[in-house]
Amino acid sequence: MSRLNLACAIMLMTTALTTNALAPSSATRSNVERRQMFGILGSVITGAAVMASVPQGANAIPSLKVGPASPFAGDYEDPNHPGCLRQVKVVGAPLRADGTRPNTPVMEITGYDGNGSSGNICTEADRPTRSDLWKIQGKVKSNSEVSIDFSPKGGPSNLIGTFDGDGIVFPDGNKWTKVPSTNNRRPKDMTTLQSNIWSSWQHDEINACHGHEQKLRTRLSQDPATPVTIKDHVKVFDLGIGNFT
């Protein structure tokens, strides 16, 4: 469940409540509508409390984890490039044009292959700059399988990687073994590498939320006497899939 979606849902409900409370209406109708709106808001919060126990990024079936909860997330040692950076992050897929989100998380891999002075080996003296880093992506099919696009590096576009408990195994037998954080393999001015997709995802969610609120406020200002109904005037938070519908 998205915390941004939850916050936006509550904000929209509050907007509807406060705006409708100021609208001219009879005492009886006002009281009934107020009770209805508070009832709906209570349902959203109650449902959110239940969903809060589910790990972030979990979808219905199967439960595909994102962020640190994903078994793929972390730093790795690639035997074909000893000592070189291999960082894996798993994030939610970007929003589609219609505002929905694919259920397939995206894997982001950031790496460095060395400057060539020591072959394929990287040393602490050979730390990369930001411009030296390469980035590729993949689609997480399950919590133990991912399809990675290595074509930017001259490889296959759909190489399957399997997580076996302590690393990612590829069809040719190569295995990236998960290791503790390797900050000394990153550029000196970077201790972590932020996900561009995650930043974009947050930006999309915030913009969408503000857009829904503005439409609601505009509708209410045009006809404040019209009762506010969830069906007609409010984008309701769908607790099942975490999107506004």
N, C-alpha and C positions, 0 to 999 in steps of 0.2 A: 504494500500500500504506500502511495506517495504522500509524504508529509505535506508537500506543497498542495496537492489536490485536496487533502483534508482541510488545510487552512483556508483554501479558496472556497470550499463548500460552506464552511462555517461563516466566512465573510459574506458570501452571497445571501445566506439565510438571514444574517443580521441586517444586511441592507434592506431586504424585503420586509423584515419585521419593523424596523425603525421607520422606514418610509411609509409603510401602510398604516402604522399607528398614528401618523400625522394627517392622514387623508380624512376628508370630511365624510362621515358615515354615521349611521344610527348607532346608539350604544349597544344594542343587541347584536347587530351585524359585526361591529368592531370587536366585541368580546368573543364571538364565535370564531372570527378569522384569526384573532390573536391566539386563541387556544389551538387552532389548527396549525398555525405556523410554529408555535412552541413545541407542539407534538412532533412535527416533522423534524425540527432542529434536534429535539431529544433523540429521535430515531437515528439521525446521522451520527451524533456523538456516541450513542450506545453501540452502533454498528462499528464505528471507528475503533472503539475500545476493544471490541472482539478481534478486529483485524490487526490491531497493534501487536497482538501476540504472534502474528505470522512474520517471518523474517522479511526484511526489505527486499523487494524485487521478486518475491515468490508469486508465481502465477498459479492458476487453478490446477491443471494437470498437464504435464508434470510440473513439479516445483523447481523452476530454474533460478538459481541464486545469482545475485549480482553483488558487486562490491567485495569487501573483505570476506563475506560469507561464502563466496564462490570457492570451490576447491582449487580452481585454476589460478586464482589471484596470488601474486607473489613474485619473487625473484628466482631466476633459474641459472643453472650451470649447463652450458652447451658444450659437450666434449669436442665438437668440431671447432669451437672457438673458445678455448679455456680462458677464464678470467674476464671474458667480455660481457657487457651488459645484456641481460635478457629480462625485461620486466613485462609482466602480464597483468592487465586489468580487465575486468568484466563489468560492463555497464549496460543499462537499459537502452534499447534501440531508440533512435530519434523519432520524433513525432512525424506522422504522415501529413499530407496536405489537408486531410479532412479532420485532423485533430486526434485521431486514434494512434495507438502505438503497437507495433508488431510484438508478438509474444517472444520472439527470439532475441536473447541478449547478444550484445556485440563484444567480442574479445579484441582488445587493443594490445599489440605487442610493440614495445620500443626496444631497440637494440643498437649495438655497435660491434663492428667486426675487426677493429684494430686499424692501425695506420700502415700495416704491411711490413714494418721494420723487423718484426719478430714473427713473421709468417701469420698464422691465424691466432696467435696468442696475444692477449692483452695484459698489460702490467699496470700497476698503480701509477707509474710514471707516464703511461700512455692513456691518460684520461681524455675522454672525448669532449668536444665543444658541442653546443646545441646543434650547430649546423652539421655535425658529423653523424648525428643520430638518424636511424631509419625507423619508419613506422609502418606496420601492416595490420590488417584486421581479419577477423574471422567470425563465423556465426556459431554460437553455442547451441548444439543440438540436444544435449542432456548435461547433467552434472559430471559426466565422465567422457563426453565426446564433443569435439569441436572440428569445424571445417575451416581451415585457414587459407587465406589468399596470399600465396607467396609470389604472385606474378610481378609485383613491383621489384622483387629481388631476382627475377629471372627464373623463378620456380613455378610449380603448378598453382592453379587458381583455387583448387579445392582439396588441399592436402588434409587428410584426416589425422587428428591427434587424439590420443586416448589417455585420460588421466588414470594411472594405476595405483594411486595412493600416495606416492611421493614424487611424481614427475609426469611429464607428458611424453608418451611413446609414439613415434612415427612409423609408418609402414616399412621404411628401410632399416629399422632397428635402432636408429638414433633415439636417444632419450635425453630430454632436458630434465635434470634433477632439481627439485625445489631446494633452495638454500636460504639461510637467514638474509635479512636485508643487506643489499650490496651498495650502500651509499658511495663507497669509494670507487665504484665503476661508473657513476653518473658524472655529468659535467660538474665542475667545482662549484659553480654558482647555483646548483640545483640539488636539493636533497630528496625531493620527490618529483615525479613527472605527472602533471595534472592531465586528466582526460579531457580532450577537446569535446568529445561527445557529451560527457557529463555536463560541462559548462553550457553547451548548446541546449541540452535537455532542460536545465534549470531556466534558461532564458526563455525557451518556448513556453514552459509551464506558466511562468510569471506573466508573460505577455497575454496568454490565453485567459488567465484569471482576470486580469485588468479589463480585457475586452468584454468578458461576460458581465462584469460588474457595471461597466459603462452602459452596455445595452439595457441592463435592468433599470438603472437609474433614469436613462432616457425614456424608457417605456412608462415608468411610474410618473415622471414629471409631465409627460404629455397627457396622461389621463389618471390623475391621482385618486379619483373617486372610484375607479374600477378595482374590485377586490383582487388582491394578489393571489394567484394560484400557482402551485408548483408546476403544473402541466404547461401553463401558458407563458409564464414570465420568469421562471427560474431554471437555470441549468443545473440539474440535479446530479449530485455525486453518486456514481454507480459503484457501490462498495465491492461488487463482484469483480470488476476488471480495473478499477482505479482510473476511469476516464469520465469526462463529462459527456452526457448524452442528451 
